[in-house]
């Protein structure tokens, strides 16, 4: 996969990506359990490591960086290795800064859960139920919880998502597409519900960079 293609994958996961039941009664319980975990997160900070593997499990690309989110809809997703890219949203607008290209792209933020997996942390049960079927998986530990989310409609770049929590903290996202390719994002050094300033989610465009303004008019 080219660097450009990989960046598109990262951008989808973070913004495009910083979105995640037996009988009817069991289904409702699984959905509610998921929403209770996500609703408890008001702010979230972590380092991430992302790997993309093919259907044979071979690692095709990897990256590392930092992720911050503050409800509602404010986040930064900063890739530090192997290239530098910063994605920032103040809840209304989205800035993507490719440092190696000296280019900033400005977009209107799409708040649809299905288009932005990290917005799973924002969704209530009614909103989530319109987009995904949710099933809680056997985790093997009382301190861990894993959920499988399947899109109810076609048109997504993934057909299956697994969201994992440990001690009520988000620790991993896994997205699998129809060809068996997987995107796995593992989070560490997690801080939940610490104070974050709104100023951290306002991007100041540097001098001497190209600006592409794609905002909806």
Secondary structure, 3 states (H helix, E strand, C coil): CCHHHHHHHHHHHHCCCCCCCCCHHHHHHHHHHHHHHHHCCCEEEEEEEEEEECCCCCEEEEEEEEEEEECCCEEEEEEEECCCEEEEEECCEEEEEECCCCEEEEEECCCCCCCCHHHHHCCCHHHHHHHEEEEEECCCCCCEEEEEEEECCCCCCCCEEEEEEECCEEEEEEEECCCCCEEEEEEEEEEECCCCCHHHHCCCCCCCCEEEECCCC
